[in-house]
């Protein structure tokens, strides 16, 4: 059986630590028993990759392996008695992976991940499980106000507390919610990357929120009052007379709350000017008097 640890991880013999870790995480993620129940072949690949990573991620063990091969990893090994090729680390004899593992680490005939903590005499605490990464989609408003959301990862139901003011691309780390350790150590962490959906009416720039508000020509000329719903509640704002399209009204401190900081809420005014025809001239005249301003704004409804 081939026990070339570099080949098991699919890396070159001169691969650096980052490359080795990246390759191991990919193999472990694809072949983890939780994702492949009752798949003996996947479990075997997972075991081999875990063993290879344990050796190659440790500089001293890797040096010993590079010099003497797998045989050099046995407890009590003496260089003059190696039976495996020292130049490649390839096992020259037969037998299963469990047989090789057992012969190296104390005679155990079965590879038992629950008992795979210190590698048959090597010192050090059990290695924790690998981290697990996933994406979590959120609505625009849930990201603004924060709170608890439920999600399912690897057949596990989890509750995640979202901090207020979360931004697209933020990463949350959940301790101990990642992959279990194959060596009897602590579980890894779950790292969530937030993906926040856009809002139909609101847009965000840093800590500030912006709402485009259409008003009639009459409202622009004469002024008006408008009820504006915000994440902090509904507020009545005054549109001054003679306002121009593109003018901004500010509600101070009513924007995004994040890490004890607050932004502002801006209302951007857009004057709604209907096309002039002989058929609608009377309607436009009514508009100048504010006759149907409420109807124009019926579509401005924010749902929280």
Buried (B, 14 or more C-beta within 10 A) or exposed (E): EEBBBBBBBBBEEEBEEEBBBBBBBEBBBEBBBEBBEEEEEBBBBBBBBBBBBBBBBBEEBBEBBBEBBBBBBBEEBEEEEBEBBBEBBBBEEEEEBBBBBBBBBEEBEEBEBEEBBBBBEBEEEBBBBBBBBBEBEBBBBBBBBBEEBEBEBBEEEBEBEBEBBBEBEBEBEBEEBBBBBBBBBBBBBBBBEBEBEEBEBBBBEEBBBBBEBBBBBBBBBBBBEBEBBBBBEEBEBEBEEEBEBEBEBEBEEBBBBBEEEBBBBBBBBEBBEEEEEEEEEEEBEBBBEBBBBEEBBEEBEBEE
